[in-house]
């Protein structure tokens, strides 16, 4: 246990190792997609070009996340110094600290932030870049307007404060988040019973694909990032037969331009048309 704490507590100082988790999970899921696809894809040109468009957004995210990481570390240190947050108020041991931190970070940085993005027009302007993807695959999880990182970071900070999350717990959650984000967006078909069983605790691929269906009310459901319990408890859980899935948007953005990087970057600053 001490080795686990030490490793993840120092992981923020090893960007190459963090990058290895990111690239490794991406490549693995990319490969699996070719063997057990959930839906037929219709890329504008090739799967590789589609991936490069989505990965281009990630390159910009890394710059912003470099600054956010400094604040995350300082917030975590502050909660420890002042013994502020649920893990200190409850006297949690290491395992409970990891669980409490994961739940808080997932609720604030995942479900709540995502819910707000769909309810507040200003935030939705930027988040629609993610939903404009007509071919949801593992790289779609990387496709977010860079300014979206800013307020996602603010909600993540709230999770750290609420939990009093130590940095090792933050790093464990973020490492798992990278893997499950790829998993839930990946174009993979799991046996129906397995997917349903997963969805009782974690967000499953089929569950999240409902959120990417092109029409409301499905778009405004299944907001969870890691745990499915928030959607089940707060009444935003829904299901849809994968055969009925259609990705993209029925308004706001022309689907034929879903791989136009410059248009996607500029769209949040333009007037949205219903």
C-alpha positions in Angstrom: 0.0 0.0 0.0 2.8 2.4 0.8 4.4 1.7 -2.6 1.0 2.5 -4.3 0.7 5.8 -2.4 4.3 6.7 -3.2 4.0 5.8 -6.9 0.8 7.8 -7.6 1.7 10.5 -5.2 4.8 11.2 -7.3 3.2 10.5 -10.7 2.5 14.1 -11.5 6.3 14.5 -11.8 6.6 11.8 -14.4 4.7 13.0 -17.6 6.2 10.3 -19.7 4.7 7.6 -17.5 1.3 9.4 -17.5 1.6 9.6 -21.2 2.3 5.9 -21.5 -1.1 5.2 -19.7 -2.8 7.5 -22.1 -1.3 6.2 -25.3 -1.4 2.6 -24.2 -5.1 2.6 -23.5 -5.8 4.5 -26.7 -3.9 2.1 -28.9 -5.4 -0.9 -27.3 -9.0 0.2 -27.7 -8.2 1.5 -31.3 -7.2 -2.0 -32.1 -10.2 -3.7 -30.5 -12.6 -1.4 -32.4 -11.5 -3.1 -35.7 -12.6 -6.5 -34.5 -15.9 -5.9 -32.6 -17.4 -2.6 -33.9 -20.7 -1.5 -32.4 -21.9 0.5 -35.4 -20.7 0.9 -39.0 -18.5 4.1 -39.3 -18.6 6.4 -42.3 -15.6 8.6 -41.9 -15.3 11.6 -44.3 -12.0 10.2 -45.5 -10.2 7.7 -43.3 -10.2 6.6 -39.7 -6.7 8.0 -39.3 -7.7 11.4 -40.5 -10.7 11.4 -38.2 -8.4 10.5 -35.3 -5.9 13.3 -36.1 -8.7 15.9 -36.0 -9.7 14.7 -32.6 -6.1 14.3 -31.3 -5.4 17.9 -32.4 -7.8 19.2 -29.7 -5.9 17.1 -27.1 -2.6 18.8 -28.0 -4.2 22.2 -27.1 -5.6 20.6 -23.9 -2.2 19.5 -22.7 -1.0 23.2 -22.6 -4.0 24.2 -20.5 -3.8 21.1 -18.3 -0.1 22.0 -17.5 -1.3 25.1 -15.7 -4.3 23.4 -14.1 -2.1 20.7 -12.7 -0.2 23.3 -10.6 -3.5 24.4 -9.1 -4.6 20.8 -8.4 -1.4 20.1 -6.5 -1.7 23.3 -4.4 -5.3 22.6 -3.6 -4.6 19.1 -2.6 -1.7 20.3 -0.4 -4.0 23.0 1.1 -6.7 20.5 2.1 -4.1 18.3 3.8 -2.6 21.2 5.7 -6.0 22.4 6.9 -7.5 18.9 7.2 -10.4 20.1 5.0 -12.7 17.7 3.2 -14.6 14.5 3.7 -11.6 12.2 4.0 -10.4 14.2 7.0 -13.7 14.8 8.6 -14.6 11.1 8.4 -11.1 9.8 9.4 -11.0 7.7 6.3 -8.3 5.1 5.8 -6.4 4.8 2.5 -8.9 2.7 0.7 -11.8 4.9 1.8 -9.8 8.0 0.9 -9.4 6.6 -2.6 -13.1 5.8 -2.9 -14.4 9.1 -1.4 -12.0 11.1 -3.6 -13.1 9.2 -6.7 -16.8 9.7 -6.0 -16.3 13.4 -5.3 -14.1 14.0 -8.3 -16.4 12.1 -10.6 -19.5 13.9 -9.3 -18.2 17.4 -9.6 -15.7 17.1 -12.4 -17.8 14.5 -14.3 -21.6 14.4 -13.8 -22.3 18.0 -12.5 -20.0 19.7 -14.9 -21.4 17.7 -17.8 -25.0 18.5 -16.7 -24.2 22.2 -16.5 -22.7 22.2 -20.0 -25.9 20.9 -21.4 -28.1 23.3 -19.4 -26.2 26.6 -19.8 -26.1 28.0 -23.3 -22.7 29.5 -23.0 -21.1 26.2 -22.0 -23.1 24.3 -24.5 -21.6 26.4 -27.3 -18.2 24.9 -26.6 -19.4 21.4 -25.6 -21.2 20.9 -28.9 -17.8 20.4 -30.5 -17.7 17.1 -28.7 -21.2 16.1 -29.8 -20.7 17.1 -33.4 -18.6 14.0 -34.1 -20.6 11.8 -36.5 -18.4 8.8 -35.9 -18.0 8.2 -32.2 -14.9 6.1 -31.5 -12.1 6.0 -28.9 -10.6 9.3 -30.2 -14.0 11.1 -29.6 -13.1 11.2 -25.9 -10.3 13.5 -26.8 -12.4 15.9 -28.8 -13.2 19.0 -26.6 -12.8 22.6 -27.3 -9.7 23.9 -25.4 -11.7 26.5 -23.5 -13.9 23.7 -22.2 -10.9 22.6 -20.2 -11.0 25.7 -18.1 -14.4 25.3 -16.5 -14.0 21.5 -16.4 -10.9 22.3 -14.3 -13.0 24.6 -12.0 -15.5 21.8 -11.3 -12.6 19.4 -10.7 -11.2 21.8 -8.1 -14.6 21.6 -6.3 -14.2 17.9 -6.1 -10.8 18.1 -4.6 -12.1 20.6 -2.0 -15.2 18.5 -1.2 -13.2 15.3 -0.7 -10.0 16.7 0.6 -8.4 14.5 -2.0 -4.7 13.9 -1.5 -2.6 14.0 -4.6 -2.1 10.2 -4.8 -5.9 9.7 -4.9 -6.3 12.4 -7.6 -3.7 10.7 -9.7 -5.3 7.3 -9.3 -8.7 8.7 -10.4 -7.2 10.6 -13.3 -5.4 7.5 -14.6 -8.5 5.5 -14.4 -10.5 8.3 -16.0 -8.3 8.3 -19.0 -8.8 4.6 -19.5 -12.6 4.6 -19.0 -13.1 7.7 -21.2 -11.6 5.8 -24.0 -13.6 2.7 -23.2 -16.9 4.4 -23.1 -16.4 6.2 -26.4 -14.7 3.3 -28.2 -16.8 1.8 -31.0 -16.8 -1.7 -29.5 -19.7 -4.1 -29.1 -19.9 -5.9 -25.8 -22.4 -8.7 -25.1 -25.6 -7.1 -24.0 -25.7 -8.7 -20.6 -22.1 -7.7 -19.9 -22.6 -4.1 -20.9 -25.8 -3.9 -18.7 -24.0 -5.5 -15.8 -21.1 -2.9 -16.1 -23.6 -0.1 -16.3 -25.0 -0.8 -12.8 -21.8 0.7 -11.3 -19.6 2.1 -14.1 -20.5 4.0 -17.3 -20.6 1.3 -20.0 -20.0 1.8 -23.8 -23.7 1.4 -24.7 -24.8 3.7 -21.9 -22.5 6.5 -23.0 -23.4 6.0 -26.7 -27.0 6.9 -25.8 -25.7 10.3 -24.7 -24.2 10.8 -28.2 -27.4 10.0 -30.0 -28.2 12.9 -32.3 -31.6 13.9 -30.8 -32.9 15.0 -27.4 -34.0 13.8 -25.0 -31.2 11.2 -25.3 -28.5 13.8 -25.7 -29.5 15.2 -22.3 -29.1 11.9 -20.4 -26.3 9.7 -19.2 -23.9 12.5 -18.1 -21.7 10.3 -16.0 -17.9 10.0 -16.7 -16.9 7.0 -14.5 -19.7 6.0 -12.1 -23.2 5.4 -13.4 -24.8 5.9 -10.0 -25.2 9.7 -10.4 -27.5 9.3 -13.5 -29.5 6.5 -11.8 -29.9 8.5 -8.5 -30.6 11.9 -10.2 -33.0 10.7 -12.8 -30.9 11.2 -15.9 -30.3 7.6 -16.8 -31.7 6.3 -20.1 -31.3 3.4 -22.5 -31.5 2.9 -26.3 -31.1 0.0 -28.6 -27.6 0.3 -30.2 -29.3 -0.4 -33.6 -31.1 2.9 -33.3 -28.0 5.0 -32.6 -27.2 7.9 -34.9 -24.4 10.3 -33.9 -24.0 14.0 -34.5 -26.4 16.9 -34.0 -29.9 17.6 -35.3 -29.2 21.3 -35.0 -26.6 24.0 -34.3 -23.8 22.5 -36.5 -23.7 21.1 -40.0 -22.9 17.4 -39.8 -21.0 17.5 -43.0 -18.3 19.6 -41.3 -17.8 17.4 -38.3 -14.1 16.9 -39.3 -13.4 20.6 -40.1 -11.0 21.5 -37.3 -11.0 25.3 -37.9 -14.7 25.4 -38.2 -15.1 23.5 -35.0 -12.7 25.9 -33.2 -14.6 29.0 -34.4 -18.2 27.7 -34.0 -18.6 28.5 -30.3 -18.0 32.2 -31.0 -20.6 32.3 -33.8 -24.4 32.6 -33.5 -26.1 29.2 -33.1 -29.0 28.5 -35.3 -31.7 26.1 -34.2 
